[in-house]
Amino acid sequence: MAEVDWARLKAHELRTLANEGAVVILPIASIEQHGPHLPVMTDTRLGQEVAHRAARKAYSTRPVVVTPVVWSGLSEHHMPFGGTLILSHDTFRRVVRDLVHSITRHGFRDILISNSHGGNIVAMQQILDELTPTTEATLVATTYVSEAGEDLSQHLEDQPGVMHAGEAETSMMMVCEPGLVDDSNLAELASPEGRTRFLQAGAGSYRWRPFAHVTANGVFGNPARANASKGEKLLEAAADALARLICDPETWASPDDMRSDSVGGVPFRT
C-alpha cells in the first residue's frame, strides 16, 4: 500500500508526488475539551483518521498525500471547561496561509483543506477567499461532517449529525483511541434536551456564546449510544465522502470565464 503520510515520506518522494499531480490534504482541527469521557485530542485524531482513510481510498484514482494536522484551532467557546489550546484568528489565518504557500512552492497544485472542528469553518472559508485569487493552486475547503452529511446521520440514533462529544464522536474514538475513552458513566453525560440553539438568535441571526451556555459538562449530544461498530461505519462513511470529492475531476476544474470579448463596447484587459 502506498504511503500517504507526508511526515513519513522523504523529500525526493514528495517531489515525485508533486510531479505526478498528487492532491495534498491539509487537515485542520483543534485541541479542546470533549467532556469528561473523551481526550482533548478528539477533533485532531478524528480529522487525521478520516484524512488518511480518504487518501488511501482515492489513491488508485489519483495519488494523495496528507500533511500533519494543524492541531491548534479556533476554540474560544470551549475555554471555560479547561484543557483547550487556542490561536487567535489572525495567527490561525497566518498559519494556514503559510502552510498553503509552502505546499504550492513544492509544486503541488491541488490542495484540500480538511476540517474536523466546527469553530474553524468560517475562518477556513475566509482564508480560501483571500488566497485563491493570488495562488497557483486550486484550493478546496471541506468539513467532513458536512461533506458526508446523511451518510453519517443514517448510522446515528439520537443525533441528527455529529455533535460535540456525543454519539458520533464517542463511537469514532472507540475505534481510533479506545484506551482513551472513559465509558464508565456515559449514561449520565447526555446534554439536556431543549438546549439546541448554541450560536443562534432570532430566525436566522448569529450570536456568539461560550459552550457553557448549552451544557454543564462540555458534552452536546448523547454518548451513551456510542459503540465501536457504529464508529467504524461513521469513519468509513466520512472517508468515502472525502475520497469521492478528491476523485471528482470537477472538484479541481478551472473556473469558467463567461465574459464576452467586451461588455458595454469596452474590451477586457487580461
Phi, psi and omega per residue, in radians:
M1 nan 2.378 -3.124
A2 -1.151 2.519 3.079
E3 -1.352 2.260 -3.130
V4 -1.964 -0.058 -3.069
D5 -1.547 1.953 -3.131
W6 -0.883 -0.776 -3.028
A7 -1.183 -0.363 -3.123
R8 -1.642 -0.146 -3.133
L9 -1.582 2.756 3.072
K10 -1.572 2.799 -3.035
A11 -1.012 -0.753 -3.109
H12 -1.202 -0.499 3.082
E13 -1.213 -0.630 3.086
L14 -1.225 -0.633 3.068
R15 -1.104 -0.665 3.102
T16 -1.107 -0.754 3.126
L17 -1.090 -0.679 3.093
A18 -1.090 -0.741 3.130
N19 -1.155 -0.454 3.128
E20 -1.518 0.018 3.113
G21 1.330 0.573 -3.120
A22 -1.157 2.603 2.978
V23 -1.452 2.431 3.046
V24 -1.877 2.215 2.983
I25 -1.688 2.157 3.064
L26 -1.914 1.712 -3.108
P27 -1.355 2.405 3.025
I28 -2.160 2.501 -2.993
A29 -2.663 -2.413 -3.114
S30 -2.898 2.820 2.868
I31 -2.040 1.907 -3.048
E32 -2.694 2.791 -3.124
Q33 -1.028 2.465 3.057
H34 -2.336 0.897 3.098
G35 1.290 -3.068 -3.102
P36 -1.338 -0.149 -2.967
H37 -1.978 -0.212 -3.108
L38 -2.117 2.598 3.122
P39 -1.290 2.794 -3.117
V40 -1.214 -0.201 3.113
M41 -1.434 0.061 -2.941
T42 -0.937 -0.932 -3.115
D43 -1.080 -0.699 3.136
T44 -1.149 -0.795 -3.111
R45 -1.146 -0.733 -3.137
L46 -1.220 -0.679 3.094
G47 -1.089 -0.705 3.091
Q48 -1.115 -0.793 -3.092
E49 -1.096 -0.815 -3.115
V50 -1.117 -0.741 -3.128
A51 -1.101 -0.770 -3.112
H52 -1.194 -0.707 3.099
R53 -1.113 -0.737 3.140
A54 -1.105 -0.736 -3.139
A55 -1.059 -0.750 -3.140
R56 -1.170 -0.636 3.128
K57 -1.182 -0.650 -3.054
A58 -1.471 -0.285 -2.898
Y59 -1.046 -0.607 -3.112
S60 -1.196 -0.406 3.076
T61 -1.548 -0.700 -3.134
R62 -2.733 2.333 -3.139
P63 -1.083 2.500 -3.110
V64 -2.402 2.466 3.054
V65 -2.316 2.490 -3.047
V66 -1.986 2.119 3.090
T67 -1.279 2.898 2.977
P68 -1.009 2.646 -3.100
V69 -1.283 2.359 2.941
V70 -1.359 1.696 -2.967
W71 -1.423 -0.278 -3.100
S72 -1.718 2.042 -3.066
G73 -2.228 -2.713 -3.055
L74 -1.818 1.697 -3.007
S75 -2.350 0.570 -3.137
E76 -0.930 -0.611 -3.083
H77 -1.162 -0.291 3.126
H78 -1.694 -0.087 -3.070
M79 -1.016 -0.605 -3.111
P80 -1.040 -0.356 -3.105
F81 -1.626 -0.105 3.133
G82 1.455 2.960 3.054
G83 1.316 -0.012 -3.002
T84 -1.756 2.351 3.090
L85 -2.000 2.247 -3.015
I86 -2.250 2.775 2.941
L87 -1.954 2.747 2.953
S88 -1.253 2.803 3.098
H89 -1.018 -0.719 -3.108
D90 -1.118 -0.786 3.141
T91 -1.141 -0.745 3.126
F92 -1.017 -0.809 -3.134
R93 -1.093 -0.713 -3.135
R94 -1.169 -0.702 3.135
V95 -1.082 -0.878 -3.121
V96 -1.124 -0.744 3.119
R97 -1.028 -0.807 -3.101
D98 -1.172 -0.619 3.091
L99 -1.174 -0.722 3.085
V100 -1.070 -0.744 3.106
H101 -1.081 -0.716 3.121
S102 -1.068 -0.780 -3.109
I103 -1.110 -0.774 -3.110
T104 -1.208 -0.552 3.113
R105 -1.117 -0.407 3.117
H106 -1.533 0.001 3.037
G107 1.787 -0.014 3.081
F108 -1.315 2.428 -3.035
R109 -2.148 -0.044 3.087
D110 -2.287 2.005 -3.032
I111 -2.204 2.198 3.071
L112 -1.854 1.947 3.026
I113 -1.473 1.974 -3.006
S114 -1.909 1.967 -2.998
N115 -1.774 2.482 3.101
S116 -2.227 0.351 3.125
H117 -2.422 2.167 -3.057
G118 -1.017 -0.593 -3.109
G119 -1.176 -0.213 -3.136
N120 -1.597 -0.179 -2.909
I121 -1.079 -0.902 -3.070
V122 -1.098 -0.791 -3.139
A123 -1.114 -0.693 3.117
M124 -1.032 -0.771 3.126
Q125 -1.157 -0.675 3.118
Q126 -1.138 -0.667 3.116
I127 -1.077 -0.741 3.102
L128 -1.125 -0.705 3.093
D129 -1.033 -0.642 -3.110
E130 -1.313 -0.747 -2.999
L131 -1.476 -0.630 -2.972
T132 -0.985 -0.745 -3.098
P133 -1.116 -0.317 -3.035
T134 -2.079 0.005 -3.124
T135 -1.762 2.708 3.094
E136 -1.430 -0.198 -3.068
A137 -1.653 2.744 2.930
T138 -1.567 2.137 -3.099
L139 -1.912 2.305 3.104
V140 -2.240 2.344 3.124
A141 -1.947 2.328 3.114
T142 -2.454 2.670 2.939
T143 -2.119 2.088 -2.954
Y144 -1.027 -0.538 3.120
V145 -1.062 -0.705 -3.138
S146 -1.381 -0.729 -3.092
E147 -1.131 -0.665 3.139
A148 -1.401 -0.544 3.007
G149 0.838 -2.063 -3.078
E150 -1.152 -0.381 3.083
D151 -1.114 -0.454 3.049
L152 -1.515 -0.827 -3.024
S153 -1.099 -0.450 -3.134
Q154 -1.133 -0.342 -3.124
H155 -1.665 -0.006 -3.033
L156 -1.817 2.562 -3.121
E157 -1.719 -0.821 -3.002
D158 -1.880 -0.162 -3.063
Q159 -2.085 2.476 3.066
P160 -1.274 -0.320 3.140
G161 -2.915 -2.872 -3.122
V162 -1.357 2.014 3.122
M163 -1.962 2.928 -2.950
H164 -1.259 1.985 3.063
A165 1.116 0.375 -3.111
G166 -1.674 -2.564 -3.055
E167 -0.972 -0.833 -3.029
A168 -1.269 -0.947 -3.091
E169 -1.107 -0.650 3.102
T170 -1.131 -0.736 3.112
S171 -1.065 -0.789 -3.104
M172 -1.181 -0.646 3.089
M173 -1.212 -0.451 3.035
M174 -1.123 -0.420 3.059
V175 -1.502 -0.819 -3.000
C176 -1.373 -0.718 -3.068
E177 -2.485 1.114 -3.054
P178 -1.030 -0.557 -3.130
G179 -1.225 -0.231 -3.129
L180 -1.780 0.024 3.136
V181 -1.705 2.099 3.077
D182 -1.586 1.766 -3.095
D183 -1.741 0.345 -3.050
S184 -1.317 -0.337 -3.029
N185 -2.546 0.597 -3.038
L186 -1.082 -0.572 -3.086
A187 -1.096 -0.389 -3.095
E188 -1.645 0.027 -2.983
L189 -1.767 -0.132 -3.072
A190 -1.012 2.416 3.105
S191 -1.252 2.633 -3.099
P192 -1.151 2.542 3.099
E193 -1.227 2.644 3.089
G194 1.702 -0.463 3.141
R195 -1.586 1.324 -3.077
T196 -1.926 -0.241 -3.084
R197 -1.691 1.605 -3.070
F198 -1.444 -0.959 -3.054
L199 -2.047 0.495 -3.068
Q200 -2.001 2.626 3.005
A201 -2.508 2.526 3.135
G202 1.084 -2.643 -3.095
A203 -1.421 -0.524 -3.104
G204 -2.827 0.705 -3.084
S205 -1.982 2.796 -3.076
Y206 -1.856 2.440 3.085
R207 -2.566 2.091 -3.124
W208 -1.203 2.422 3.060
R209 -2.519 2.560 2.985
P210 -1.226 2.757 -3.080
F211 -1.141 -0.390 3.086
A212 -1.118 -0.197 3.099
H213 -1.194 -0.427 -3.045
V214 -2.112 -0.082 -3.089
T215 -2.649 2.511 3.113
A216 -1.531 -0.339 -3.018
N217 -2.198 0.128 3.133
G218 1.526 0.084 -3.132
V219 -1.867 2.393 3.078
F220 -2.251 1.670 -3.025
G221 2.354 -2.866 -3.079
N222 -2.276 1.653 -3.115
P223 -1.234 -0.206 -3.135
A224 -1.117 -0.353 3.138
R225 -1.504 0.043 -3.029
A226 -1.392 2.556 2.955
N227 -2.746 2.804 -3.040
A228 -1.181 -0.593 3.116
S229 -1.074 -0.758 3.090
K230 -1.131 -0.701 -3.137
G231 -1.060 -0.699 3.118
E232 -1.121 -0.721 3.108
K233 -1.116 -0.677 -3.140
L234 -1.183 -0.764 3.120
L235 -1.086 -0.738 3.133
E236 -1.160 -0.699 3.120
A237 -1.113 -0.726 3.129
A238 -1.146 -0.763 -3.138
A239 -1.158 -0.681 3.100
D240 -1.054 -0.721 -3.121
A241 -1.123 -0.755 3.117
L242 -1.199 -0.646 3.111
A243 -1.099 -0.713 3.089
R244 -1.080 -0.727 3.124
L245 -1.069 -0.767 -3.120
I246 -1.154 -0.710 -3.040
C247 -1.422 -0.208 -3.140
D248 -1.362 1.999 -3.124
P249 -0.985 -0.509 -3.127
E250 -1.107 -0.507 3.129
T251 -1.004 -0.633 -3.027
W252 -1.887 0.150 -3.113
A253 -1.183 2.563 3.076
S254 -1.185 2.631 3.126
P255 -1.171 2.582 3.044
D256 -1.299 2.722 3.034
D257 -2.190 1.781 -3.030
M258 -1.548 0.064 -3.096
R259 -1.202 2.580 2.937
S260 -1.368 3.117 3.104
D261 -1.075 -0.536 3.109
S262 -2.651 2.733 3.051
V263 -2.264 2.274 -3.082
G264 1.199 0.391 3.112
G265 1.419 0.047 -3.135
V266 -1.956 2.136 -3.114
P267 -1.220 2.690 3.053
F268 -1.466 2.515 2.994
R269 -1.768 2.183 -3.122
T270 -2.059 nan nan
